[in-house]
Amino acid sequence: MATNTRVQHQEGPVATMIEEQTAKLPSDLFLWAALGSMAASLTLKIMGQNTTANFVGQWAPSFLILGLYNKLVKLEGHDGVNQ
């Protein structure tokens, strides 16, 4: 018979420090950074710099994921123990 036991894990000091600093940033910052990278990519593409445009365009998903992570940390706390 399976038992449901909740194991408590705590974040290390580096992760905690990073999360405390990024929690100070507004969540909109990551959205605007993603939109900015898409606009910059389009501009570079129009200018004929295809390789650089592709490089800059790939930043958008990373910014959006960082924004989601930032929002989750703000809502749930960084490790569920020290909320």
C-alpha positions, 0 to 999 in steps of 0.5 A: 500500500502506497503512502503519501509522505511529503518530503521537505526540500529547501533551496540553497543560499545561491538560489534563495539570493537570486530569487529574492533579487528577481522578486523585486523586478516587476513581472511586466519587465520580462514581457516587455523584454520578450517583445523588445527582442522580437522587435529587434529581431524583426528590425535586424531581419529587415536590415538583412542581418539574418543570423543576428536576427535569429539569435536575438529572436530566440531570446523571447521564449527565455524572457517569457519563461523567466517571467513565469518563474518570477511570477511563481516565486512571487505567488508561491514562495521559493521553496514552499517551506520559507514562505 
